[in-house]
Amino acid sequence: ACSFYCPVGAITENSQVREVSNLLKNKEGKSLVFQTAPATRVAISEEFGMEPGDISTGKMVAAIRKLGADVVFDTNFTADLTIMEEGSELLDRIKNGGTLPMFTSCCPGWINMVEKFYPEFIPNLSSCRSPQGMMSSLVKNYWAERMGMKPEDAVVVSIMPCTAKKDEACRDQLKTEQGLQETDYVLTTRELAKLIKLNNVKFASLKESEYNNPLGESTGAAVIFGNTGGVMEAALRTAYEIALEKPMPTLNYTPVRGFQGIKEATVDFGGIDLKVAVVHQASNIHDYMQKLKNGDFMHHFVEFMICKGGCIGGGGEPKSKTGDYLEKRMKGIYKIDDNFTVRKSHENQAVKKIYEQFFGHPLSHKSHHLLHTHYNDRTEKKEQSVKGGFWKWFNKK
Ligand code: SF4
């Protein structure tokens, strides 16, 4: 199933609807484990006549159960885990003179861009897998064992806003020790809607259902991964509190919100002015990278998302007919965050437990093995790493 995928779904959507549909009808003794990404829950409703931004989390989970899934986990759980790992990685790089600026790594379209066009910046990428990659790894290498199952008997089906996630699922780095692809199938939000329609499930009238635990618990910080600026805001909520031992003055960090192509902000990190940037859409990313190469600006931490607005604008989301659908989806995401009692990743109780019982602590040997990854120069030309460039600039200030 791993062949060419266009990152933004413009050329073709290599659909696995038929394979997943067949598997749901004949499981052959396998357990079908679904995971759903943050941005899916504010967009799938559009396929069923509802408004963009309508929050359909419970109905989406109910529909997936109705289709025959055995377990439905939330990719938001691993978004929280990403923050624990990525926030710790950032603090570690700042403390120990690591490569800066550190770049987020959860958007596979962006990862492809770095590997193909900016390989000299590979050391700047966080080594964290995307939340999809982390969840699939946990299902195959942690959950299956706890359920007394072989990894190959837990089949992971991801529901993503994005066709580039199909490409990510095929990466050699994201295979089990036995060589199994950790994410077995990826369906876009639109493809899930198609599957629901094919099975005559009446989405709008479904009674809401909840995710399975322990990999279904999440926070407001996780859901904002769906919006441009969300990963940054979630990371700041946690990194600030861990570094300064007090909460950020406000959880709604507005300088990184909204549709501006390149957003910059400075956070007082107790003596250090932490400089951050958020960039979305390929053209803005190329602009940013050009300016970064020219030394026009430099930040400690930068979030990159290939799609306009972040994952809410992903190539696999419904093709909405209203002009303001992105604004509405964005509002829906922030509404979910506002409604959560727990809005910081490090306060996710299930995340705390998995560290206590399994990983030990962020950046542990085990978490490096199962939650982190590496990247390859995929150009002909291998350029020199920019490691150290940040510190030269920083020390000049
Ligand atoms: Fe996929 Fe777009 Fe989100 Fe990147 S920004 S992960 S390409 S939906």
Residues whose N, C-alpha, C, O or C-beta is under 5 A from the ligand:
A	BS01	SF4	P7 C106 C107 P108 G109 P161 C162 A164 M305 I306 C307 G310 C311 G314 G315
